[in-house]
């Protein structure tokens, strides 16, 4: 049985280890941070190499087109690898379940965005808010489509029914959409230093978490209370 709506942690699991610093809570594991960094680095190299191939002034300035094509192809193919390796981590899989689950309060969060209501009370969120869930799902799908169309351009005879021109059109159009989405993601990250600190160190301020991710903190408190109850029962039996 799950503890709360949108929760991915059974009520019987042990709480996560607390940080050494008072007033802070563990948000991301080492594996999750490494997956984020590796994916971000590969995405950056992929987008920069694409720009050097697509934009004539950059292409003339950099040269070495064959090298850029090779770098772009292999970084594009490698983009899913950090995600696949991350599946070995229990914490990463648990957060994937959180990202894939839309709760009632996520719809409330989206309504607040449409109405330009910015107070934390108007935008309740679990460990990830609705915008982060939509961004993660959209980007995952976009990467798969980009990899597929890239393979069609790389191996022209792979699917004869789909022309290389069509693959190039979809690839280029989606590339611009990814650039816009990634820039938006970076803008949000730079506007929230505590969120960046959480991704860099794994820990965030409890007050920040209570303000922006109140449903997640409620879930954490329920897990801690259940663990404390089991500990008391153990001591009583002893």
Helices and strands as residue ranges (DSSP letters): E 24-26, H 30-54, H 56-62, H 65-86, H 90-99, H 104-114, H 130-154, H 164-190, H 193-201, E 203-205, H 206-212, H 214-237
